[in-house]
Amino acid sequence: MAFALKGVAYITGAGSGIGQYAAYSLARQGVRSFALLDRNPVTKTVTELKKAYPDISIKEIELDVANEAAINDSVDQTVKEFGRIDYALNNAGIGGALKTTDQIDMDDFQRVLAVNTTGVWLCQRAQIRQMLKQEKRTDSYRSYRGSIVNTASMYGLIGPTLNVPSTAYATSKHAVVGLTKADAIAFAPRGIKINALCPGYVATPLVISSMSAGSVMEDERVKVPIQRLAEMEEIGDCVAWLHSDASSYVVGASTVADGGFTIQ
């Protein structure tokens, strides 16, 4: 599926997993200017992108999404380098402990919310402020000043299973869905498209290694109607679609990519 995307992408959590594969998907659709942000090195993502697309331009930025000043500075750096931000993916997040409310302490609970919820809000606020300063890329009715996708989770829509008692994580991702809806309503009339992506279980290296060790993830996999986990490329392609003109009438949506898990 080709979307012919043009413009500048800003991706948090770009060093691995969904952020990494979202960058690959956006590049396949035509994006050639990237700000790639992560607390850890984005070396692998950069290497693969430059190998496949020699004409690509990449700004690497170390970022802790719990740091307000660093987020604002990262947006400023991106705009100084590329002139604007067209496609933002607020993807950085942590899982937190698999504990129920009676087991988790306040510091652990607040740490998950600081990264998964407040971090997304801080990034989105900085991106919105920039996007309000820039014009649409084209005169098409499908065009926007900018598009934002927030990585939520299927556990932003349903409660976690008894096998995966991720209370703090589910709370943080429900908040991301609410934030997405609130800001989508506020800023769609001003030319900014905001959506959430709600993946199910994804075959990241960490999940695959835990399954081979005989973890609860194998028990969860068999609950998925299509009987497998998502490949990271599949979730990356969802990000590209949400940023594209093909989804121009999709606003404030919680787009589910979970193999049917949440319809049971």
C-alpha positions as CSV (number, residue, x, y, z in Angstrom):
1,M,0.0,0.0,0.0
2,A,1.6,3.3,-1.1
3,F,0.7,6.6,0.5
4,A,3.4,8.9,-1.0
5,L,4.1,10.7,2.3
6,K,6.2,13.8,2.2
7,G,7.5,15.8,5.1
8,V,9.2,15.5,8.4
9,A,8.7,12.8,11.0
10,Y,9.4,13.0,14.7
11,I,9.4,9.7,16.6
12,T,10.0,9.0,20.2
13,G,11.1,5.5,21.3
14,A,12.7,5.2,17.9
15,G,15.6,3.0,18.9
16,S,13.7,-0.3,18.9
17,G,10.3,-1.9,18.6
18,I,7.3,-0.1,17.3
19,G,9.1,3.3,17.0
20,Q,11.9,1.6,14.9
21,Y,9.5,-0.1,12.6
22,A,7.3,3.0,12.3
23,A,10.3,4.8,11.0
24,Y,10.9,2.0,8.4
25,S,7.3,2.2,7.3
26,L,7.2,5.9,7.0
27,A,10.4,5.8,4.9
28,R,8.9,3.2,2.6
29,Q,6.1,5.6,2.0
30,G,8.4,8.4,1.1
31,V,9.4,10.3,4.2
32,R,13.0,11.4,4.0
33,S,13.5,13.7,7.0
34,F,13.4,12.2,10.5
35,A,14.0,13.2,14.1
36,L,14.6,10.0,15.9
37,L,14.5,10.2,19.7
38,D,15.1,7.7,22.4
39,R,16.8,7.4,25.8
40,N,19.0,4.7,24.2
41,P,21.0,4.9,21.0
42,V,19.0,4.8,17.8
43,T,22.0,3.4,15.9
44,K,20.3,0.3,14.4
45,T,17.4,2.3,13.2
46,V,19.7,4.9,11.6
47,T,21.9,2.3,10.0
48,E,19.0,0.4,8.4
49,L,17.4,3.6,7.1
50,K,20.6,5.0,5.6
51,K,21.3,1.6,4.0
52,A,17.9,1.5,2.3
53,Y,17.5,5.2,1.6
54,P,20.9,6.9,1.0
55,D,19.2,10.3,0.5
56,I,17.6,10.3,3.9
57,S,18.3,13.0,6.5
58,I,18.2,12.0,10.2
59,K,18.5,14.1,13.4
60,E,19.4,11.8,16.4
61,I,18.3,13.2,19.7
62,E,18.7,11.6,23.2
63,L,15.4,12.2,25.0
64,D,13.8,11.4,28.3
65,V,10.1,12.0,27.8
66,A,9.7,12.7,31.5
67,N,11.9,15.9,31.0
68,E,9.7,18.9,29.9
69,A,12.6,21.1,29.0
70,A,14.3,18.4,26.9
71,I,11.1,17.7,25.0
72,N,10.6,21.4,24.1
73,D,14.3,21.6,23.1
74,S,14.0,18.5,20.9
75,V,11.1,20.0,19.0
76,D,13.1,23.2,18.6
77,Q,16.1,21.2,17.3
78,T,13.9,19.4,14.8
79,V,12.3,22.6,13.5
80,K,15.7,24.2,13.3
81,E,17.0,21.2,11.3
82,F,14.0,20.6,9.0
83,G,11.7,23.6,9.2
84,R,8.6,21.9,10.5
85,I,7.1,18.7,11.9
86,D,4.5,16.9,9.8
87,Y,4.2,13.5,11.4
88,A,4.7,12.9,15.1
89,L,4.6,9.5,16.8
90,N,4.6,9.6,20.6
91,N,5.7,6.1,21.2
92,A,8.1,6.0,24.1
93,G,6.8,4.1,27.0
94,I,7.4,1.5,29.7
95,G,5.5,-1.5,30.9
96,G,6.0,-1.3,34.6
97,A,5.5,-4.1,37.1
98,L,2.9,-6.8,36.7
99,K,1.1,-5.9,39.9
100,T,-2.4,-5.3,41.1
101,T,-3.3,-2.1,43.0
102,D,-2.8,-3.8,46.4
103,Q,0.8,-4.8,45.4
104,I,2.2,-1.8,43.7
105,D,3.8,1.1,45.5
106,M,3.2,4.7,44.7
107,D,6.6,5.4,43.2
108,D,6.3,2.6,40.7
109,F,2.8,3.7,39.8
110,Q,3.7,7.3,39.3
111,R,6.8,6.4,37.3
112,V,4.7,4.6,34.7
113,L,2.3,7.5,34.4
114,A,5.2,10.0,34.2
115,V,6.5,8.3,31.1
116,N,3.4,6.8,29.5
117,T,0.9,9.6,30.1
118,T,2.6,12.8,31.1
119,G,5.4,12.2,28.7
120,V,2.9,11.8,25.8
121,W,1.1,14.9,26.9
122,L,4.3,17.0,27.1
123,C,5.4,15.8,23.6
124,Q,2.0,16.4,22.1
125,R,1.8,19.9,23.7
126,A,5.2,20.9,22.1
127,Q,4.2,19.4,18.8
128,I,0.8,21.1,18.7
129,R,2.4,24.5,19.5
130,Q,4.8,24.0,16.6
131,M,2.1,22.7,14.2
132,L,-0.1,25.8,14.9
133,K,2.7,27.9,13.6
134,Q,3.0,26.1,10.2
135,E,0.7,26.0,7.2
136,K,-0.7,22.9,5.6
137,R,1.6,21.2,3.2
138,T,-0.9,21.4,0.3
139,D,-4.3,23.0,-0.5
140,S,-6.0,19.6,-0.6
141,Y,-9.0,19.1,1.7
142,R,-7.2,16.0,2.9
143,S,-4.2,18.1,4.1
144,Y,-3.4,19.1,7.7
145,R,-0.9,21.3,9.4
146,G,0.4,18.2,11.1
147,S,-0.6,14.7,12.2
148,I,0.0,13.2,15.6
149,V,-0.3,9.5,16.6
150,N,0.0,8.4,20.2
151,T,0.9,4.8,21.0
152,A,-1.7,3.6,23.5
153,S,-2.6,-0.1,23.8
154,M,-5.5,-2.5,23.6
155,Y,-5.2,-2.2,27.4
156,G,-6.1,1.4,27.0
157,L,-9.6,0.1,26.0
158,I,-10.0,-3.0,28.1
159,G,-8.8,-4.2,31.5
160,P,-5.7,-6.4,31.6
161,T,-6.2,-10.1,31.9
162,L,-5.6,-12.0,35.1
163,N,-2.4,-13.4,33.6
164,V,-1.1,-9.8,33.0
165,P,-2.1,-7.7,36.0
166,S,-0.6,-4.5,34.7
167,T,-2.6,-2.0,36.6
168,A,-0.3,1.0,36.2
169,Y,0.2,0.3,32.5
170,A,-3.5,0.0,31.8
171,T,-4.3,3.1,33.7
172,S,-1.6,5.1,31.8
173,K,-2.8,3.9,28.4
174,H,-6.5,4.6,29.1
175,A,-5.3,8.1,29.9
176,V,-3.5,8.3,26.5
177,V,-6.8,7.4,24.8
178,G,-8.6,10.2,26.7
179,L,-5.9,12.7,26.0
180,T,-6.0,11.8,22.3
181,K,-9.8,12.3,22.1
182,A,-9.7,15.6,24.1
183,D,-7.0,17.2,21.9
184,A,-8.4,15.8,18.7
185,I,-11.6,17.7,19.4
186,A,-9.8,20.9,20.3
187,F,-7.4,21.0,17.4
188,A,-9.1,19.3,14.4
189,P,-10.8,22.6,13.6
190,R,-7.3,24.2,13.6
191,G,-5.9,21.8,11.2
192,I,-4.1,19.2,13.3
193,K,-5.1,15.5,13.1
194,I,-4.6,13.5,16.3
195,N,-5.2,9.7,16.7
196,A,-4.3,6.9,19.0
197,L,-3.0,3.5,18.0
198,C,-3.9,0.6,20.3
199,P,-1.8,-2.4,19.5
200,G,-2.3,-5.8,21.0
201,Y,0.5,-8.2,21.7
202,V,3.5,-7.5,19.5
203,A,6.4,-9.8,18.7
204,T,9.2,-7.6,20.1
205,P,12.5,-9.2,20.9
206,L,11.7,-9.0,24.6
207,V,8.3,-10.8,24.2
208,I,9.8,-13.5,21.9
209,S,12.6,-14.3,24.4
210,S,10.1,-14.5,27.2
211,M,7.9,-16.8,25.2
212,S,10.8,-19.1,24.5
213,A,11.4,-19.3,28.2
214,G,7.8,-20.5,28.8
215,S,6.2,-17.3,30.1
216,V,2.6,-16.3,30.4
217,M,2.9,-14.7,27.0
218,E,2.3,-18.1,25.3
219,D,-0.9,-18.4,27.3
220,E,-1.9,-15.0,26.0
221,R,-1.0,-15.8,22.4
222,V,-3.5,-18.6,22.1
223,K,-6.3,-16.2,23.2
224,V,-5.7,-14.1,20.1
225,P,-8.3,-15.1,17.5
226,I,-5.7,-15.2,14.6
227,Q,-3.5,-17.3,16.9
228,R,-0.3,-15.2,16.6
229,L,1.3,-12.0,17.8
230,A,1.6,-8.9,15.6
231,E,4.8,-8.4,13.7
232,M,6.4,-5.1,14.4
233,E,6.2,-4.2,10.7
234,E,2.4,-4.5,10.9
235,I,2.1,-2.0,13.6
236,G,4.5,0.3,11.8
237,D,2.3,0.2,8.8
238,C,-0.7,1.2,10.9
239,V,1.3,4.3,12.0
240,A,2.0,5.2,8.3
241,W,-1.6,4.8,7.4
242,L,-2.8,7.0,10.3
243,H,-0.4,9.7,9.1
244,S,-1.5,9.4,5.5
245,D,-4.1,11.1,3.3
246,A,-5.8,7.7,3.2
247,S,-6.9,8.3,6.8
248,S,-7.8,12.0,6.3
249,Y,-11.3,11.6,7.8
250,V,-10.0,9.6,10.8
251,V,-9.8,12.0,13.8
252,G,-9.6,11.1,17.5
253,A,-9.8,7.4,16.8
254,S,-8.5,4.6,18.9
255,T,-7.3,2.4,16.1
256,V,-7.1,-1.2,17.3
257,A,-4.5,-3.6,15.9
258,D,-4.8,-6.6,18.1
259,G,-5.7,-9.7,16.0
260,G,-9.2,-9.6,17.3
261,F,-8.3,-9.8,21.0
262,T,-10.6,-7.1,22.2
263,I,-13.7,-8.3,20.3
264,Q,-14.1,-11.5,22.4
